[in-house]
Amino acid sequence: MEHRAAKAHGRAHWYERYSLHIARVEHSSGFERASTLTAGSCELLSPDGVQR
């Protein structure tokens, strides 16, 4: 199915409403638990990954 046809089909059959927001990311942050830490240990890393 062509994109425009699929879009029209979705609007007619699946969606009551939807919205789309397009924006520039000004800031992003995340977290990933280090797999080398053992239970009960604590290690503090700065945002640049340097151990403190």
C-alpha positions, 0 to 999 in steps of 0.5 A, spaced: 500 500 500 502 506 498 504 511 503 498 516 502 493 510 501 495 507 508 495 514 511 488 515 508 486 508 510 488 509 518 485 516 518 478 512 516 479 506 520 483 506 526 484 513 529 479 517 532 485 522 533 493 523 533 498 528 533 505 529 531 510 533 534 516 535 530 522 538 535 529 540 535 532 536 541 535 541 546 538 537 551 538 529 552 540 525 558 540 517 560 542 512 564 545 505 563 547 501 569 554 498 569 554 491 569 561 490 573 558 493 579 556 488 584 550 488 589 552 493 595 557 497 591 557 504 589 560 507 584 559 515 582 561 517 575 560 524 572 556 525 566 563 524 562 564 517 565 570 519 569 569 515 576 569 520 582 
